[in-house]
Amino acid sequence: MLLSGSFMNVSRQQIADFAILALRWYLAYYMFDYGVGKLMGNQFGAPDPRILDMPVKQVDRFFLAWHLFGLSRSFNVIVGLFQILGGVLIVMNRTALVGAVFLLPIIANTFFIDLAFTSNVPGEALTIRLACMMLSDFIILYYYRNKLLIAWQAITRGISARFRYPWWVYLLLVPVGLLIDATWGVIIWPLKTVITLMLR
């Protein structure tokens, strides 16, 4: 009787809060799962070594894409760390909204990759799961839409120009932009060389 009475006292708001909490942990679980899988090198690659001996035209695009993603260790580490970070952010009350916003492009990007490269293989289940994860993220963001609206209004208020320029000054933006691009190219050339060597 005591247990049934306590259930009777649960409000709709409490049920909704618990449902959102469950969605947050649902997303965090898969982000940890996918993130750790990438860090361990277990997520991508060819499931059967014989696939690598087949002509490219005969390889299913799903297996081909997964093999190519598996070739870059740095890609797997970076994406895996981002997924784990998003999972940590979304389970903590203080950073739950930051985590939901942070994870949305990560999940959406993975969804569109799966949508583009899955075919009539078991990979189709990944697309359905990722669609559910995106929907869960949208539900979380919608539930806290009032807080998001405040942040959106603050961001979109724009900036006030400190100085006003004559019209001809704006014509200089094109050559100045090209000069900036060339300058940055010279500055980061050594770093680009190092990154290229690391990604090989």
C-alpha positions as CSV (number, residue, x, y, z in Angstrom):
1,M,0.0,0.0,0.0
2,L,2.8,2.4,0.9
3,L,4.5,1.7,-2.5
4,S,1.3,2.2,-4.5
5,G,0.6,5.4,-2.5
6,S,4.0,6.8,-3.3
7,F,3.4,6.2,-7.0
8,M,0.1,8.1,-6.7
9,N,2.1,11.1,-5.5
10,V,4.3,11.3,-8.6
11,S,3.5,14.3,-10.7
12,R,3.6,14.5,-14.5
13,Q,6.5,16.8,-14.2
14,Q,8.5,14.2,-12.3
15,I,7.7,11.6,-14.9
16,A,8.7,13.9,-17.7
17,D,12.0,14.8,-15.9
18,F,12.7,11.1,-15.4
19,A,12.0,10.4,-19.1
20,I,14.5,13.2,-20.1
21,L,17.0,11.8,-17.6
22,A,16.6,8.3,-19.2
23,L,17.2,9.8,-22.7
24,R,20.3,11.5,-21.5
25,W,21.7,8.3,-20.1
26,Y,20.6,6.5,-23.2
27,L,22.7,8.8,-25.4
28,A,25.6,8.8,-22.9
29,Y,25.7,4.9,-23.0
30,Y,26.0,4.8,-26.8
31,M,28.5,7.7,-26.9
32,F,30.7,5.8,-24.4
33,D,30.2,2.6,-26.3
34,Y,31.0,4.1,-29.7
35,G,33.8,6.3,-28.3
36,V,35.6,3.5,-26.4
37,G,35.1,1.3,-29.5
38,K,36.9,3.8,-31.6
39,L,39.7,4.3,-29.1
40,M,40.2,0.5,-28.9
41,G,40.2,0.2,-32.7
42,N,37.2,-2.2,-32.6
43,Q,34.5,-0.2,-34.5
44,F,35.8,0.2,-38.0
45,G,37.6,-2.1,-40.4
46,A,36.7,-5.0,-42.6
47,P,34.8,-7.7,-40.7
48,D,36.2,-10.4,-43.0
49,P,39.8,-10.1,-44.3
50,R,38.7,-11.8,-47.5
51,I,36.8,-8.6,-48.4
52,L,40.2,-6.8,-48.9
53,D,41.1,-9.3,-51.6
54,M,38.0,-8.5,-53.7
55,P,37.9,-5.9,-56.5
56,V,36.6,-2.6,-55.2
57,K,33.6,-2.7,-57.5
58,Q,32.5,-6.0,-55.8
59,V,32.8,-4.7,-52.3
60,D,29.7,-3.5,-50.6
61,R,29.9,0.3,-50.0
62,F,29.2,-0.3,-46.3
63,F,32.3,-2.5,-45.8
64,L,34.3,-0.2,-48.1
65,A,33.5,2.8,-46.0
66,W,34.1,1.0,-42.7
67,H,37.5,-0.2,-43.9
68,L,38.5,3.4,-45.0
69,F,37.4,4.9,-41.7
70,G,39.4,2.2,-39.9
71,L,42.6,3.2,-41.7
72,S,43.0,6.5,-39.8
73,R,44.0,6.0,-36.2
74,S,43.9,9.7,-35.5
75,F,40.4,10.1,-36.9
76,N,39.1,7.3,-34.6
77,V,40.9,8.8,-31.5
78,I,39.6,12.3,-32.1
79,V,36.0,11.3,-32.9
80,G,36.0,8.8,-30.0
81,L,37.2,11.4,-27.5
82,F,34.5,13.8,-28.7
83,Q,31.9,11.2,-28.3
84,I,33.1,10.3,-24.7
85,L,33.2,14.0,-23.9
86,G,29.7,14.5,-25.1
87,G,28.6,11.5,-23.0
88,V,30.1,13.0,-19.9
89,L,28.6,16.5,-20.6
90,I,25.1,15.2,-21.1
91,V,24.8,13.1,-17.9
92,M,25.9,16.0,-15.7
93,N,23.0,18.3,-14.7
94,R,25.1,21.5,-15.0
95,T,26.3,20.7,-18.5
96,A,23.4,18.6,-19.9
97,L,22.3,21.2,-22.4
98,V,25.8,21.8,-23.5
99,G,26.2,18.1,-24.0
100,A,22.9,17.8,-26.0
101,V,24.0,20.7,-28.3
102,F,27.6,19.3,-28.5
103,L,26.4,15.8,-29.5
104,L,23.8,16.8,-32.1
105,P,26.2,17.5,-35.0
106,I,28.3,14.4,-34.0
107,I,25.2,12.1,-34.1
108,A,23.8,13.8,-37.2
109,N,27.1,13.5,-39.1
110,T,27.3,9.8,-38.2
111,F,23.7,9.3,-39.2
112,F,24.2,10.9,-42.7
113,I,27.4,8.8,-43.2
114,D,25.5,5.6,-42.3
115,L,22.6,6.8,-44.5
116,A,24.9,7.3,-47.4
117,F,27.0,4.1,-47.1
118,T,24.7,1.4,-45.7
119,S,22.9,-0.9,-48.0
120,N,21.2,-4.3,-47.7
121,V,23.6,-5.4,-45.0
122,P,23.2,-5.4,-41.2
123,G,24.5,-1.8,-41.1
124,E,20.9,-0.6,-41.8
125,A,20.2,-1.1,-38.1
126,L,22.8,1.6,-37.3
127,T,20.9,4.2,-39.3
128,I,17.7,3.4,-37.4
129,R,19.5,3.6,-34.1
130,L,21.1,6.9,-34.9
131,A,17.8,8.3,-36.1
132,C,16.4,7.4,-32.6
133,M,19.4,9.0,-31.0
134,M,18.9,12.2,-32.9
135,L,15.2,12.2,-32.0
136,S,16.2,11.7,-28.4
137,D,18.6,14.7,-28.5
138,F,15.9,16.9,-30.1
139,I,13.5,15.9,-27.4
140,I,16.0,16.9,-24.7
141,L,16.6,20.2,-26.4
142,Y,12.9,20.8,-26.8
143,Y,12.2,20.0,-23.2
144,Y,14.7,22.7,-22.1
145,R,13.7,25.1,-24.9
146,N,13.2,28.0,-22.6
147,K,16.8,28.0,-21.5
148,L,17.9,27.5,-25.1
149,L,15.8,30.5,-26.2
150,I,17.5,32.7,-23.7
151,A,20.9,31.6,-25.0
152,W,19.8,32.0,-28.6
153,Q,18.6,35.6,-27.9
154,A,21.9,36.5,-26.3
155,I,23.9,35.1,-29.2
156,T,21.8,36.6,-32.0
157,R,21.7,40.2,-30.6
158,G,24.6,40.8,-32.9
159,I,27.5,43.1,-32.4
160,S,27.6,46.9,-32.8
161,A,30.2,48.3,-35.2
162,R,32.7,50.5,-33.4
163,F,33.7,52.3,-36.5
164,R,32.0,53.2,-39.8
165,Y,33.9,52.9,-43.0
166,P,33.4,54.4,-46.4
167,W,32.0,52.1,-49.1
168,W,35.4,51.7,-51.0
169,V,37.0,50.3,-47.9
170,Y,34.8,47.2,-48.2
171,L,36.3,46.6,-51.7
172,L,39.7,46.0,-50.0
173,L,38.3,43.0,-48.1
174,V,38.8,40.7,-51.1
175,P,42.6,41.4,-51.6
176,V,43.1,41.6,-47.8
177,G,41.3,38.3,-47.4
178,L,43.6,36.7,-50.0
179,L,46.6,38.2,-48.2
180,I,45.5,36.8,-44.9
181,D,45.0,33.4,-46.4
182,A,48.5,33.4,-47.9
183,T,50.0,34.6,-44.7
184,W,48.3,31.8,-42.7
185,G,49.4,29.3,-45.3
186,V,53.1,30.3,-44.8
187,I,52.8,30.3,-41.0
188,I,51.1,26.9,-40.7
189,W,53.0,25.2,-43.4
190,P,55.4,23.4,-41.0
191,L,52.4,22.3,-38.8
192,K,50.6,21.0,-41.9
193,T,53.6,19.0,-42.9
194,V,53.8,17.4,-39.4
195,I,50.0,16.6,-39.4
196,T,50.3,15.1,-42.9
197,L,53.1,12.8,-41.7
198,M,51.1,11.8,-38.6
199,L,48.0,10.9,-40.7
200,R,49.9,8.6,-43.0
